[in-house]
Amino acid sequence: MTRLEEHLAEMLLRKVNGLTARQAVLQLLESGLIDLKACERRAIHEEIFRLQQQGMPRCEAFEVAAARFSCSYEKARNAFYNLSKH
């Protein structure tokens, strides 16, 4: 972890000190301190991976994930293949 990351982590911990995990996440979301697009990409990626683990073919998993997240097939596909770029 870099020094900047350590300083930022300390700032975030102070912001949520004393809150439950749920309250902390909600507070960070309300404060704009969580990257919603990154969370969305991760959630789509994990959904596709989960569906594949259950035996669903990848292309079908893209379609199901796109429907569940109300996004395009292409967005689901990009979230799966390009997660590491963000």
Buried (B, 14 or more C-beta within 10 A) or exposed (E): EEEEEEEEEEEBEEEBEEEEEEEBEBBBEEEEEBEEEEEBBBBBBBBBBEBBEEEBEEEEBBBBBBEEBEBEEEBBBBBBEEBEEE
